[in-house]
């Protein structure tokens, strides 16, 4: 069993006539193109330490099997807004696990996509911690309940958005949480 001890967040955007090449360019902007990426589900391991993007990128090895949670979106429609985000919610007790969430959207601003991903991670964590709340409340009201419980210490997100290329080239956005 492999349990990561470190994590970093990154994002990127790529534009190219070929869809796959557009994705590759987004990976390059994110700095993770040299890795063999393995997508995993959304659990933030207990006692995992967040490090900076620059520190994390230094630890990657070309060809290395690299686990990540990734949100990815693309379009070849001119001016179409695309976005992808990773949300994070951490419990107060570092011995407990947290949640990561991925969200990708068309037509949403970077801020809205990021906040949605962050709220989704917090909601998943809140349900595992037994925090009672009404799912129909606005996300700001739920956030107040989560934080007032004293069980959720931190939430955040990383998001990338872009408008589709005006000439119809493929535009790819991605956000990733990379485990080490």
C-alpha positions in Angstrom: 0.0 0.0 0.0 1.3 3.4 -1.0 0.3 6.4 1.2 1.6 9.7 -0.1 3.3 12.0 2.4 3.3 15.2 0.3 1.1 16.9 -2.1 1.3 20.0 -4.4 -1.2 21.8 -6.6 -0.7 22.9 -10.2 -2.6 24.1 -13.2 -2.1 24.8 -16.9 -3.6 25.7 -20.2 -2.7 24.6 -23.7 -3.8 25.5 -27.2 -3.1 23.5 -30.4 -4.8 22.3 -33.6 -4.8 18.7 -32.2 -6.8 17.8 -29.0 -4.0 15.6 -27.6 -1.3 18.1 -28.3 -3.4 20.8 -26.6 -3.6 18.5 -23.5 0.2 17.9 -23.6 0.8 21.7 -23.7 -1.5 22.2 -20.7 0.5 19.4 -18.9 3.7 21.3 -19.8 2.4 24.6 -18.3 1.5 22.6 -15.2 5.0 21.1 -15.1 3.9 17.5 -15.0 4.3 16.5 -18.7 7.3 14.2 -18.0 5.3 11.9 -15.6 3.3 8.8 -16.2 0.1 10.1 -14.5 -2.2 7.7 -12.7 -5.5 9.3 -11.7 -6.7 8.4 -8.3 -9.9 9.2 -6.3 -10.2 12.1 -4.0 -8.8 11.2 -0.5 -6.3 13.6 1.1 -4.2 11.2 3.2 -3.8 11.7 7.0 -0.6 13.6 7.9 0.1 14.5 4.2 2.0 17.8 4.0 1.2 20.4 1.3 4.3 21.7 -0.4 4.8 24.5 -2.9 4.5 23.8 -6.7 8.2 24.6 -7.2 9.3 22.3 -4.5 7.0 19.5 -5.8 8.1 19.9 -9.4 11.8 19.4 -8.3 10.9 16.0 -6.8 9.4 14.6 -10.0 11.4 12.2 -12.2 11.0 11.8 -15.9 8.9 8.6 -16.6 8.0 8.3 -12.9 4.6 6.8 -12.0 2.9 9.8 -10.5 -0.4 9.7 -8.7 -2.7 12.7 -9.0 -6.3 14.0 -8.8 -7.0 15.9 -12.0 -9.8 18.0 -13.4 -9.5 18.5 -17.2 -11.7 20.2 -19.8 -11.3 21.3 -23.4 -13.1 23.0 -26.3 -12.6 23.8 -29.9 -15.5 26.3 -29.9 -14.3 29.8 -30.4 -14.7 32.0 -27.3 -16.3 29.2 -25.2 -15.3 29.5 -21.6 -13.9 26.3 -20.1 -12.7 25.7 -16.5 -11.3 23.0 -14.3 -10.7 23.0 -10.5 -9.5 20.9 -7.6 -11.1 21.6 -4.2 -9.6 20.7 -0.9 -11.1 20.3 2.6 -9.0 19.3 5.6 -10.1 18.2 9.0 -8.8 19.8 12.1 -7.3 16.4 13.2 -4.4 15.7 10.9 -4.7 12.0 11.8 -8.0 12.0 9.8 -8.3 12.0 6.1 -9.5 15.0 4.1 -11.1 15.3 0.7 -10.2 16.5 -2.7 -12.8 17.1 -5.4 -12.6 17.8 -9.1 -15.0 19.9 -11.1 -14.9 21.0 -14.7 -17.4 23.3 -16.4 -18.4 25.2 -19.5 -19.5 28.8 -19.3 -18.5 29.2 -15.6 -16.0 31.8 -14.4 -12.8 30.6 -12.8 -14.1 31.9 -9.5 -17.4 30.1 -9.7 -15.7 26.8 -10.7 -13.1 27.0 -8.0 -15.7 27.8 -5.3 -17.9 25.0 -6.4 -15.0 22.5 -6.2 -14.0 23.8 -2.8 -17.6 23.5 -1.5 -17.9 20.0 -2.9 -14.8 18.8 -1.0 -16.0 20.5 2.2 -19.5 18.9 1.8 -18.0 15.4 1.3 -15.7 15.9 4.4 -18.6 17.3 6.5 -20.7 14.2 5.8 -17.9 11.9 7.0 -17.4 13.9 10.1 -21.0 13.9 11.1 -21.6 17.6 10.6 -25.3 18.1 10.2 -26.5 20.6 7.6 -29.2 21.3 5.1 -28.0 20.4 1.6 -30.4 23.1 0.2 -28.6 25.9 2.0 -26.4 28.3 -0.1 -22.7 27.3 -0.1 -21.8 30.3 2.0 -24.3 29.2 4.7 -23.0 25.7 4.6 -19.4 27.0 4.9 -20.3 28.8 8.1 -21.8 25.6 9.5 -18.7 23.6 8.6 -16.3 26.1 10.1 -18.4 26.6 13.2 -18.3 22.9 13.9 -14.6 23.2 14.6 -14.0 19.9 12.7 -12.9 21.4 9.4 -9.8 23.6 9.6 -9.1 24.6 6.0 -10.6 24.7 2.5 -9.1 25.9 -0.7 -9.0 25.4 -4.4 -6.9 25.7 -7.5 -8.6 26.5 -10.8 -7.7 27.2 -14.4 -10.0 28.7 -17.0 -9.6 29.9 -20.6 -11.7 31.0 -23.5 -11.7 28.8 -26.6 -9.3 29.9 -29.3 -10.9 32.4 -31.6 -9.8 30.3 -34.6 -11.2 27.0 -33.4 -8.0 25.5 -32.1 -8.3 23.1 -29.2 -8.0 24.8 -25.8 -7.4 22.6 -22.8 -7.4 23.6 -19.1 -6.4 21.4 -16.2 -5.9 21.6 -12.5 -4.2 18.8 -10.5 -3.3 17.8 -7.0 -0.1 15.8 -7.3 0.9 13.2 -4.7 4.5 12.4 -3.7 
